[in-house]
Amino acid sequence: MSKIDTQGMGAPMTPEQLKEWKAKGNVAQPHKPALVTPRRCHTPQIAKELKILINEVLDEREYKRRMAGPYDDVKPLPPSYFDTKHFQYRVGEEEPPYEDWRQPDFQVGLDPEYKPEYYQ
């Protein structure tokens, strides 16, 4: 043999050899498409911190609106996740828990006496 087929990784075949090879049940295997995992610019830890930062900014904006508005029961905001002095801890201890800034029990503009079905 004077050459090797590097694409098929086999020696050249005559048409008779190819017919005999296919008769044995040898056919080219169809390949499945490759599985591609997308790459991200940020690590999962940075993405988590970015989400916390964005939510804190939005919650702080809502807090400022409440403080400027006619609300009587505005709860003060807890320390920011990025206030590293508040979250200091010694080796061997757990990091202090982060308290979310959302105020889920607070409903904007809804009076307890408001009954939407009455107005329909």
N, C-alpha and C positions, 0 to 999 in steps of 0.2 A: 504494500500500500504506500502510495506516495504522499497522501494527505489525509488529514483527519478533519471531519466536519465539526467545527467547534460550536456551532449553533445547536445541532442535534446531538452532539457528543457521540457520534457513531461513524464508522467507516462508510465510504460510499457503497451503495448497493446497486446491483443490477436490477432491472425490472422484474426478473424472475425471483431474485432473492427477496425483493420487497413484497411480491405476491405471496411467497411462502411465509414470510414473517407475519403478514396480516392474517393469513389463514390459521396461524397458531393462536389467534385471538389477541395479538399484540397490536394495540392501537394507541395513538398518541393520547395521553391523559389531558383532559381539559383542566386548566388551572383555575382555581377560585380567585376572585379579585382579592387583592391584598387588603388587610384591615389597617386603616390609617387612624392613629390616635393624634388628634390635633395638639399642637404645642401652644402653650400660653406664655405671655410675657411675664406674668406674675405667678409666684408660687401660691399654693393654696392658703398658706398663712398670710401672705400679703393681701390676697383677695378677701380673706375674712376681715382683716383690719380695715381695708378700704370700705367694706360694707358697714362696719361699725362706725367709721368716720362719717360716711354719708348720712347714715341714720341719725347720728348725733347732731349733725348740722341741721337737718330737717326738724328734729325735735326741739333744738334750741330756738329755731325760728318760730315754731309753734308756741313755745314757752313765752317768747317775747311778745307775741300777739296777745296771748292770754293776760300777761302782765299789763299791757296797755289797754286791754278791753275791760268790760264790766264783769269780770269773773272774781268771785270771792274765795274760792277754794283751790287756788293754784298751789300745787305741791312743789317745793323747791327741787331743783335738779340735783341728782347725785353726782359724785365726782366723775370726770370724764375718763374714758378708757385710756386716754393718752396722758393722763396726769400720773406719771410714773412714780412720783414721790408718795402718792396715796397707796399705790399697789406694791410698795416695797415689802419684802419678807425675808426671813433668814433661811439659810440652807437647811433642808430637812423639813421645813414647814410648807404648808400649802399656800398658794397665792390667794390673796383676799378675793372674794367673789365680785364680779362685775355686775352692778345693778343696771338693768336696762332703763333708758330714759323715758320710754313710753309711759303714758298714764292711761291705761286701758279703762279704768273706771270713770274717766272724765268724758262726758258727752257734750259736744259743742252745741249750744242753742236749743237743746231739747228740754222742754218743760215737762215735769212729771204729769201735769194735767193735760198735756197735748194728746189728742186722740185723732190720728189721721183718718180713721174710717168715718168719723163724724162729718168731715169736710168733703166727702166724695158723693 
